[in-house]
């Protein structure tokens, strides 16, 4: 059984810190960077993967170079917040590719979404055709981001 919060020592944290910046680093270079030999580094990496601390590896894309530089944050209030309604909303929101992140919030609204589109008219289309028609949505409020000051900073807290 996987431990929900496995104990991480300084070497484990060093591995995570290096991988957060360079996920394609070789085991040899990773071992050298953290100050261990190759075999224990590889064993630690496998354990971090098996424990679910490392959940995968992927390529990161520059959304601006892909023409997706319009970011909006959307507060969503639902008409119904019973578990069945939340589950229905969650399933529907997962099918909208422009919605990059969705968080259930404890506060004056129910969900906060990060939506990435090409421009304002594209966002308006997504809002009208997808977000506003999601199950149980009663109203939304949109905030347009002018600049990303800090993103993808998990490596800072490891």
C-alpha positions in Angstrom: 0.0 0.0 0.0 1.3 3.5 -0.9 2.0 5.9 1.9 0.1 9.2 1.4 3.0 11.2 2.7 6.2 9.2 2.4 9.2 10.5 4.3 11.5 12.4 2.0 15.1 13.0 3.0 17.5 15.7 1.6 18.5 13.4 -1.3 14.9 12.7 -2.3 14.1 16.4 -2.2 17.3 17.1 -4.2 16.1 14.6 -6.9 12.7 16.2 -7.1 14.2 19.7 -7.3 16.5 18.7 -10.2 13.7 16.8 -12.0 11.3 19.8 -11.6 13.8 21.8 -13.7 15.2 19.1 -16.0 13.0 16.1 -16.3 15.2 14.7 -19.1 18.4 14.5 -17.1 20.3 11.2 -17.2 20.6 9.1 -14.1 24.4 9.6 -14.2 24.0 13.4 -14.3 21.3 13.3 -11.7 23.5 11.2 -9.4 26.3 13.6 -9.8 24.1 16.7 -9.1 22.7 15.3 -5.9 26.0 13.8 -4.6 25.2 10.0 -4.7 26.3 7.2 -6.9 24.2 6.0 -9.8 22.7 2.8 -8.2 21.3 4.5 -5.0 20.0 7.4 -7.1 18.2 5.0 -9.5 16.8 3.1 -6.5 15.5 6.3 -4.9 14.0 7.5 -8.2 12.2 4.1 -8.6 10.9 4.4 -5.0 9.6 8.0 -5.6 7.8 6.7 -8.7 6.4 3.6 -6.9 5.2 5.8 -4.0 3.4 8.1 -6.4 5.5 11.1 -5.5 6.6 11.3 -9.1 3.5 10.7 -11.2 5.0 11.0 -14.7 7.1 12.9 -17.1 5.9 15.2 -19.9 7.0 17.9 -22.2 6.1 21.5 -21.3 5.0 23.8 -24.0 5.1 27.6 -24.3 1.5 28.6 -24.6 2.4 32.0 -26.1 4.3 30.4 -28.9 1.3 28.2 -29.5 -0.9 31.3 -29.8 -2.7 30.6 -26.5 -1.7 33.8 -24.5 -5.2 34.8 -23.3 -5.7 33.6 -19.8 -8.9 34.1 -17.8 -9.8 33.1 -14.3 -13.5 32.3 -13.9 -15.4 32.1 -10.7 -18.3 29.6 -11.0 -21.3 29.4 -8.8 -23.6 26.3 -9.0 -27.3 26.1 -8.4 -26.8 22.7 -6.6 -23.8 21.7 -4.6 -24.9 18.2 -3.6 -22.3 15.5 -4.3 -24.2 14.2 -7.4 -24.2 17.7 -8.9 -20.5 18.3 -8.1 -19.7 14.9 -9.8 -21.7 15.8 -12.9 -20.1 19.2 -13.1 -16.6 17.7 -12.6 -17.1 15.1 -15.4 -18.4 17.8 -17.8 -15.6 20.3 -17.1 -13.0 17.6 -17.9 -14.3 17.5 -21.5 -13.6 21.2 -22.2 -10.0 21.4 -23.5 -9.7 25.2 -23.0 -10.2 24.8 -19.3 -6.6 24.3 -18.0 -7.3 24.0 -14.3 -10.4 23.7 -12.0 -10.4 23.9 -8.3 -13.3 23.4 -5.9 -13.2 26.4 -3.5 -14.3 27.0 0.0 -15.6 30.6 -0.2 -18.2 32.8 -1.9 -18.2 30.8 -5.1 -17.9 27.1 -5.8 -15.2 26.6 -8.4 -12.2 28.6 -9.8 -11.2 27.8 -13.4 -8.1 28.8 -15.4 -9.1 29.1 -19.0 -6.5 29.5 -21.8 -7.6 30.7 -25.3 -6.2 32.5 -28.3 -7.9 35.8 -27.7 -10.9 37.5 -26.1 -13.4 36.5 -28.8 -12.3 32.9 -28.5 -12.8 33.1 -24.7 -16.3 34.6 -25.2 -17.1 31.6 -27.4 -15.8 29.1 -24.8 -17.8 30.9 -22.1 -21.0 31.0 -24.1 -20.8 27.5 -25.7 -19.1 25.5 -22.9 -18.7 27.1 -19.5 -22.2 28.6 -19.2 -23.8 25.4 -20.4 -22.0 23.2 -17.8 -24.4 21.3 -15.5 -25.7 23.3 -12.6 -24.0 26.6 -13.4 -25.9 29.5 -12.0 -23.5 32.3 -12.8 -19.9 33.1 -13.6 -17.5 36.0 -13.1 -14.4 36.4 -15.3 -11.1 38.0 -14.5 -8.6 38.5 -17.4 -4.9 38.0 -16.5 -2.7 40.7 -17.9 0.6 39.0 -17.1 1.8 35.7 -15.6 4.2 36.8 -12.8 4.9 33.2 -11.5 3.9 29.8 -12.8 5.1 26.2 -12.4 7.0 27.0 -9.3 6.7 23.6 -7.5 10.5 23.3 -7.7 10.7 26.3 -5.3 9.0 24.5 -2.4 10.6 21.1 -2.7 
